[in-house]
Amino acid sequence: MSGPSKNPTILEKIYAQRRLDVEQAKATPGTSFEDINTYLAMGLAPKLIPLVPRLKTNPSSSSTNPSLSLMAEIKRASPSKGAIAMDTNPAQQALKYAEAGASVISVLTEPTWFKGSLLDMRLVRQAVDQTPNRPAILRKEFIFEEYQIAEARLHGADTVLLIVAMLTHEQLTALYKYSCSLGMEPLVEVNNQTEMMRALELGAKVIGVNNRNLHSFEVDLGTTTKLVDLVKEKDVILCALSGISGPQDVRVYKEQSVHAVLVGEALMRAQDTTTFIRELLEWPA
Ligand SMILES: O=P(O)(O)OC[C@@H](O)[C@@H](O)c1c[nH]c2ccccc12
């Protein structure tokens, strides 16, 4: 990302803070990059599952009229909404997501604006570990260094988010390769046509279109729709991210052959998570 600007956007602010956080973690005895690599080499990271096949199965995928897959997010708070669900227990919430049929559980690990942590992600992973056909765990984070990817793997992630808008071509390529080398196909996030072209050039197999512009916070569900044609006939799993609140939103994406939706706030606020998920995706009871 370009240097500090006078009126930094929220993405720039988070990025600047995350750089400091990562420097501190790397300088802390016990969590240096060398330590993390040693732990990984010792085989201390929990076993992973591959993202692509997991995204292709959901409670309706064997029916004649299959629905989309769900990436369900654990999100306590956000910079645009403030507190969302401060008292929700991530492990309990994750179990509900798993039992309802989510393919992926996304866990925000950013502490300052999203009030998340690596511990949240680790406990989510432990909670769903023994569930049948467990969901893949996504580290939802602002990633700019290999260190954060190694950390994700050690703490039980199966995949990580890479935000194209935040990374130079060199960074994006290196981080994508590194993540794949650890067995994790990343979710590559784009917000417009130029970014989509970059994701495709990279060879990304799972691409998420963020309907929320991370600089301005504006949400437009049509952002995904506009980019659908660019992945037609390609071996890419296309996911719509952000601002999805009801079955009508999902139905539109289904008609456009979007493969998955990532939902945070609406799930965190739902009174009855299980029923909400079934209705949202129009899955069989
Ligand atoms: O809560 P929503 O509107 O359903 O959105 C979820 C998710 O898409 C959003 O949390 C998100 C998408 N990309 C991100 C990058 C960083 C942090 C958060 C995000």
The ligand as a Tripos MOL2 file, in Angstrom:
@<TRIPOS>MOLECULE
LIG
   19    20     1     0     0
SMALL
NO_CHARGES

@<TRIPOS>ATOM
      1 O1        -20.9270   -8.3600    8.0630 O.co2     1 LIG1
      2 P1        -21.1630   -8.4950    6.5740 P.3       1 LIG1
      3 O2        -21.6930   -7.2450    5.9510 O.co2     1 LIG1
      4 O3        -21.9890   -9.7110    6.2700 O.co2     1 LIG1
      5 O4        -19.7040   -8.7240    5.9040 O.3       1 LIG1
      6 C1        -18.9320   -9.8450    6.1960 C.3       1 LIG1
      7 C2        -17.5420   -9.7790    5.5120 C.3       1 LIG1
      8 O5        -17.7130   -9.7850    4.1470 O.3       1 LIG1
      9 C3        -16.7360   -8.5830    5.9680 C.3       1 LIG1
     10 O6        -16.5300   -8.7670    7.3340 O.3       1 LIG1
     11 C4        -15.4010   -8.4270    5.2480 C.ar      1 LIG1
     12 C5        -15.1510   -8.6350    3.9360 C.ar      1 LIG1
     13 N1        -13.8430   -8.3790    3.6500 N.ar      1 LIG1
     14 C6        -13.2400   -8.0070    4.7760 C.ar      1 LIG1
     15 C7        -11.8810   -7.6690    5.0000 C.ar      1 LIG1
     16 C8        -11.5130   -7.3680    6.2640 C.ar      1 LIG1
     17 C9        -12.4340   -7.3590    7.3060 C.ar      1 LIG1
     18 C10       -13.7800   -7.6820    7.1030 C.ar      1 LIG1
     19 C11       -14.1770   -8.0240    5.8370 C.ar      1 LIG1
@<TRIPOS>BOND
     1     1     2 2
     2     2     3 1
     3     2     4 1
     4     2     5 1
     5     5     6 1
     6     6     7 1
     7     7     8 1
     8     7     9 1
     9     9    10 1
    10     9    11 1
    11    11    12 ar
    12    11    19 ar
    13    12    13 ar
    14    13    14 ar
    15    14    15 ar
    16    14    19 ar
    17    15    16 ar
    18    16    17 ar
    19    17    18 ar
    20    18    19 ar
@<TRIPOS>SUBSTRUCTURE
     1 LIG1         1 GROUP 0 **** ****
